[in-house]
């Protein structure tokens, strides 16, 4: 089972483009990242620039509208993520509990869909998806 653990840092929704964590916080996070790797559960990880550097594309009646960040209505934003492969939701939660987070930071844990989770008609409509993922 694959899970995405998303970091939601308090205040990141209004962070400036040059916002960066402290060296101490990064050092603690690297130790955690190494423990995920050593356990053989880490599939991917990355940090994200603040929303002030992003864009949102919304759709109405087939038309796309682009809004540049920051986004006034955002209360929580993703600052980074890990993708892990573990045996259960409980194991994913246990890994998230071990992360060296600061006060008021959140990690949201969500299972990633596997093709076998979908009905046969959806799997047929998605033929070739696995090859796209590998590209």
PyMOL commands that set and color helices and strands:
alter all, ss='L'
color gray80, all
select helices_A, chain A and resi 12-14+23-38+51-53+89-97+115-117+120-125+129-134
alter helices_A, ss='H'
color red, helices_A
select strands_A, chain A and resi 2-8+42-47+55-60+63-68+80-85+106-111
alter strands_A, ss='S'
color yellow, strands_A
deselect
rebuild
show_as cartoon
